[in-house]
Amino acid sequence: MVMIKKTFYLLCVIICFIANALNSQNLYNEIGEAKLICQYNFYSQVDSMDANSIRHYRMTLLLDESLSLFYSFGTHFRDSVAISNPDMNFFAFQELDPPRAIPHIRIYKNHPTGTITTFDYVMPDRYQYEEKLNLFDWELSDETDVIHGYPVQKAATNFGGREWIAWFTPEIPISDGPYKFRGLPGLILHIEDSRQHHIFEIESIARPDPGSQNIYFLTSRNIIKTNKKQLSEIRERFRQDVIGGFLTSGVPVHEDTDLDRAQKNMLRRNNPIELTVD
């Protein structure tokens, strides 16, 4: 009975969340048309002390000539459904067997404005902050290789308190890549930090039919504008006090929910992509 109650509760929460997502077409403003769709595999060791704590996510990079959008494949799928079928209900959506929309990040690189805009989520709020586009100082190497049939060249940089090694292909002369990475004379197909805690590797590159894949900017009155440092502090407070975060979020918590376990699991998530925010 306890399991049934808990499952029903979680289902109600999911229904509310998905229903909101699927009926929010007015939150999406078209800003470009994707000329390339790149799928990446993202491997992330969430606990720096546990080599077995690796999580795998599929990520999508939409590329126009002057801007890009990087987010999870699950978010890409959900947005596509919400935009093309704004009246679809939760049960119809579930029949599509949707992939999980995690991680929650949504990163826009806008070359005309010279900014990187990041959307992220810390329960119960969504946040937005901006950074300058030119975050990276790359050192090119003469070392070359081949990835997915593309000739690639090696480059290195420091970012977020980590050393990164990237492989980019001059055959796709677009200065972009997964996450916030950009600034090389070609698309980044593979990048990893020196400890191999975070790895992005290309899975596929496709050219969509003209007009078939637009890029949308997320807008909402409920998004809180902040800066990276403040968001990092908000996330860390939540990580250190998940129980308090839940109880003050306004999100209902079922009496059988194991918040102590949730707290322990969150404390293990001590290894973000960016260790520093300066």
C-alpha positions in Angstrom: 0.0 0.0 0.0 2.8 2.4 0.9 4.5 1.7 -2.5 1.2 2.3 -4.3 0.7 5.6 -2.5 4.2 6.8 -3.2 3.9 5.8 -6.9 0.6 7.6 -7.2 2.1 10.7 -5.6 5.1 10.7 -7.9 2.8 10.2 -10.9 0.8 13.2 -9.9 3.9 15.4 -9.7 5.1 14.1 -13.1 1.8 14.8 -14.6 1.8 18.4 -13.4 5.3 18.9 -14.6 4.9 17.4 -18.0 1.5 19.1 -18.5 3.1 22.4 -17.8 5.9 21.7 -20.2 3.6 20.5 -23.0 1.3 23.5 -22.8 3.8 26.3 -22.8 4.4 27.0 -26.5 4.3 30.7 -25.8 7.6 30.2 -23.9 9.6 29.5 -27.0 10.8 32.3 -29.3 12.3 31.2 -32.7 15.8 32.6 -33.1 17.4 30.6 -35.8 17.3 27.5 -38.0 19.7 24.6 -37.3 22.0 23.7 -40.2 23.6 20.8 -38.2 22.3 18.6 -35.5 25.1 17.0 -33.4 24.5 14.3 -30.8 27.1 13.8 -28.1 27.5 11.2 -25.4 28.3 12.9 -22.1 30.0 10.8 -19.3 30.2 12.4 -15.9 31.7 11.1 -12.7 29.4 12.8 -10.2 31.5 11.8 -7.1 35.1 12.7 -7.4 36.1 9.9 -5.0 34.1 7.1 -6.6 35.2 6.0 -10.1 32.0 3.9 -10.4 29.7 7.0 -10.1 29.8 7.7 -13.8 26.5 8.8 -15.4 25.8 8.7 -19.1 23.6 11.4 -20.8 22.8 12.0 -24.5 23.2 15.6 -25.4 22.1 17.6 -28.5 23.9 20.6 -30.1 21.9 22.6 -32.7 24.0 24.8 -34.9 23.1 27.8 -37.0 25.7 30.1 -38.7 25.8 32.5 -35.8 24.3 30.8 -32.8 23.9 27.4 -31.1 21.8 25.6 -28.5 23.2 22.8 -26.3 20.9 20.7 -24.1 19.9 17.1 -23.2 18.4 14.9 -25.9 15.4 14.5 -23.6 14.9 18.2 -23.4 15.2 18.4 -27.2 12.6 15.7 -27.6 10.2 17.4 -25.1 10.6 20.8 -26.6 9.9 19.4 -30.1 6.7 17.8 -28.9 5.6 20.9 -26.9 6.1 23.2 -29.9 4.6 21.0 -32.6 1.8 19.6 -30.4 0.9 22.2 -27.7 -2.4 20.5 -26.8 -0.9 17.0 -26.3 -1.8 15.6 -22.8 0.5 13.7 -20.5 -0.8 10.3 -21.3 -0.3 10.8 -25.1 3.2 12.1 -24.4 4.0 9.1 -22.3 3.0 6.8 -25.2 5.9 8.3 -27.1 8.3 6.8 -24.5 10.1 10.1 -23.9 13.8 10.1 -22.9 14.6 11.7 -19.5 15.2 15.4 -19.8 18.4 15.5 -17.8 20.7 17.3 -17.1 18.6 20.4 -16.9 21.1 22.8 -18.5 20.3 24.7 -21.7 23.2 26.7 -23.2 22.9 29.3 -26.0 26.0 30.7 -27.7 25.1 33.9 -29.5 27.9 35.2 -31.7 26.2 38.5 -32.8 25.7 39.5 -29.1 29.0 38.0 -27.9 27.3 36.1 -25.0 26.8 32.7 -23.7 23.4 32.3 -22.0 22.9 29.4 -19.6 19.6 28.2 -18.1 19.7 25.8 -15.2 17.5 24.4 -12.5 17.8 24.2 -8.7 14.6 23.1 -7.0 12.1 24.7 -7.2 13.4 27.5 -9.6 14.8 28.0 -13.0 17.7 30.4 -13.4 19.4 32.3 -16.2 22.8 33.9 -16.4 25.1 35.3 -19.1 28.9 35.1 -19.7 31.1 36.5 -22.4 31.5 34.4 -25.5 35.3 34.3 -25.5 35.9 32.2 -22.4 38.7 30.1 -23.7 42.4 30.5 -24.4 43.4 27.5 -26.5 46.8 26.1 -27.2 46.9 24.2 -30.5 49.0 21.0 -30.9 50.4 19.4 -34.1 48.9 16.0 -33.0 46.2 14.7 -35.2 43.8 11.8 -35.4 40.6 10.6 -37.0 37.2 10.6 -35.2 34.1 9.2 -36.9 35.9 9.6 -40.3 36.7 13.3 -39.7 40.4 14.4 -39.4 40.9 16.1 -36.0 43.5 18.2 -34.3 44.4 18.4 -30.7 44.0 21.5 -28.5 44.2 22.3 -24.8 42.8 24.9 -22.5 42.0 25.6 -18.8 38.5 26.2 -17.8 36.5 26.0 -14.6 39.4 24.9 -12.5 40.2 22.0 -14.9 42.6 21.2 -17.7 40.8 20.2 -20.9 41.9 18.3 -24.0 39.8 18.8 -27.2 39.8 17.3 -30.6 38.3 19.5 -33.3 37.8 19.0 -37.1 38.7 21.7 -39.6 36.4 19.9 -42.1 33.5 21.5 -40.2 34.7 25.1 -39.9 32.2 26.0 -37.1 33.8 27.4 -33.9 31.5 25.5 -31.5 31.2 22.4 -29.5 29.5 20.7 -26.5 28.7 22.6 -23.3 30.2 26.1 -23.4 33.3 25.0 -25.3 34.1 27.0 -28.5 36.8 29.1 -30.0 38.7 26.6 -32.2 38.9 26.7 -36.0 36.5 23.8 -36.3 33.8 21.8 -34.5 34.9 20.1 -31.3 34.1 16.3 -31.7 35.7 15.2 -28.4 36.7 16.9 -25.2 37.6 15.7 -21.8 39.2 17.0 -18.6 42.7 15.7 -17.6 41.2 13.4 -15.0 38.6 12.0 -17.4 35.8 12.9 -15.0 33.8 14.6 -17.7 33.9 13.5 -21.3 31.9 14.7 -24.3 32.2 12.6 -27.4 30.4 12.9 -30.7 27.9 10.3 -31.6 26.4 11.6 -34.9 26.3 14.7 -37.1 23.3 15.3 -39.4 22.1 18.0 -41.7 18.3 18.5 -41.3 16.0 19.3 -44.2 15.6 23.1 -44.6 13.0 24.5 -42.2 12.7 21.2 -40.3 14.6 22.1 -37.2 14.4 25.6 -35.7 16.2 26.9 -32.7 14.0 28.4 -29.9 15.0 30.7 -27.1 13.3 29.9 -23.8 11.5 32.8 -22.2 9.3 33.0 -19.1 8.4 35.4 -16.3 9.2 32.6 -13.9 12.9 32.4 -14.8 15.2 34.1 -12.3 18.1 36.1 -13.8 21.3 35.8 -11.8 25.0 35.3 -12.3 27.1 32.2 -12.3 28.6 32.8 -8.9 25.2 33.4 -7.2 23.8 30.3 -8.9 26.7 28.2 -7.7 26.1 29.4 -4.2 22.4 28.5 -4.5 23.1 25.1 -5.8 25.7 24.4 -3.0 23.2 25.5 -0.3 20.7 23.0 -1.7 23.3 20.3 -2.0 24.2 20.8 1.6 20.6 20.9 2.9 18.3 19.0 0.5 15.8 18.4 3.3 15.5 22.1 4.0 15.4 22.8 0.3 12.4 20.5 -0.1 10.5 21.7 2.9 10.9 25.4 1.9 10.3 24.9 -1.9 6.6 24.6 -1.7 6.8 21.2 -3.4 4.7 18.6 -1.5 6.7 15.8 0.1 5.1 12.5 0.7 5.4 11.1 4.2 7.2 8.0 2.9 9.8 9.9 0.9 13.3 9.1 2.2 14.8 12.6 2.5 17.8 11.4 4.4 18.7 9.2 1.5 18.2 12.0 -0.9 20.5 14.2 1.2 23.3 11.5 1.2 22.9 11.1 -2.6 23.1 14.8 -3.2 26.3 15.2 -1.0 27.9 12.6 -3.3 27.4 15.0 -6.2 30.6 16.9 -5.5 32.2 17.0 -8.9 30.6 19.6 -11.3 32.0 20.4 -14.7 33.2 23.8 -13.4 35.0 23.6 -10.1 35.5 27.3 -10.0 33.2 30.1 -11.2 35.7 33.0 -11.6 
